[in-house]
């Protein structure tokens, strides 16, 4: 059998010849496409999967970037950088993606959180385009369920000009979250920088305050969706168990931020965690449960489509992403 060796020169020459042949085979009058003509964005960001009889559609709302310095309160910057490098991610800044869920339950269309609306980073705010590309209309939404009141979860409910985005939807919020953020005394006592968050909650929900349905933990909110208290990130932060037949999914909301940091290192706390020790306790409890029960999970801040399974890994965990499929 003849033997041969590939040198860099051989490879480059072969590639050049193949490229030339491809151009020569084009019909007359047709120019080859140029790389610089390719659009600088991807196809619409939605991904569907089934949980029993429930169809889940993950809807991406773009991303925001923030510096690493100060992002994790109880870890050295060098350790945070190493964690990102170990995940083959840039270590100069953190890209945080946003993914909400739309659930088709019988004839209902139920949303869990609403994204940034028109109030987020310039690289966010693509949710509505993806929602429509997935075949949905805002007027078809029957129920909006909110996990907690941070702006990247609620601003999509009402735009900055006051427009109500989902005219026919009831809105359901955690009672503990409502009690905290609607408390004028807490708002007045908050640092100046934090008062904007209180103002956002009032802008978004104030016009429909009398119609907002507050829920307690361990209650089924709509068929197949049960609220689970997950405090720490905020006082009323809530995750959701979604069940249908043999199918089970836990929507983890902001139990973690980026999995490369907080699934691998569940004892780290982000600057957004209002009660760090409680957030750690909640995170470990829920990740332990997901790993032990082999339950599929959905994240808000994981790389799209932000779903997979949790596996134990040393003193922490790892996210095992689902295998992408073109079929539901």
WOMO-V336767 format. One line per field, one symbol per residue. ss: DSSP state (A for helix, B for strand, O for the rest). psi: psi as a letter, one per 20 degrees, with the letter a starting at -180 (. if undefined). burial: + if it has 24 or more other ideal C-beta (glycine too) atoms within 12 Angstrom, else -. A space follows every 50 residues. Layout:
ss = ???
psi = ???
burial = ???
This chain:
ss = OOOOOOOAAAAAAAAAAAAAAAAAOOOOOOOOOOAAAOOOOOOOOBBBBB BOOBBBBBBBBBBBBBBOOOOBOOOOAAAAAAAAAAOOOOOOBBBBBBBB BBBBBOOBBBBBOOOOOOOOOOOBOOAAAAAAAOOOOAAAOOBBBOOOOO AAAAAAABOOOOOBOOOOOBBBBBAAAAAAAOOAAAAAAOOAAAAAAAAA AAAAAAAAAAAOBBBOOOOBBBOOBBBBBOOOOOOOOBBBBBBBOOBBBB BOOOOOOOAAAAOOOOOOOBOOOOOAAAAAAAAAAAAAAAAAOOOBBBOO OOOOOOBBBBBBBOOBBBBBBOOOOOOO
psi = pqqqqorhggghgggggggghhghiqqpioqqqqhiipqkrrrqmqpqrq ncipppopoqkbrqqqqhoigphkqqhhhgghgghhjlqqjhrpporpor pppoocjqopqorjaickjaqhjajjghghghhijqqhiiphpppphrkq hihihihprhjipphnhjpqppqpghgghgijohghghiqqghihhgghg ghggigikhiipopqrqkppgrpiopppplrggrhjpqrppoqocipppo oickhqcphhgighmijqprhiohnghhhgggggghhgggghjlpqqpqh krpqjkqbrpqqncjbrqpoqqppqiq.
burial = -------------------------------------------+++++++ +--+++++++++++-+-+--++--+----++-++--+-+-+--+++++++ +++++--++++++++++++++--+++++-++--+-+-+--++++++++++ +++++++++----+++--++++++++++-+++--------------++++ +++++--+---++++-+---++-+++++++++++++++++++++---+++ ++++++++++++++++++++++++-+--++-++++++-+++---++++++ ++++++++++-----++++-++------
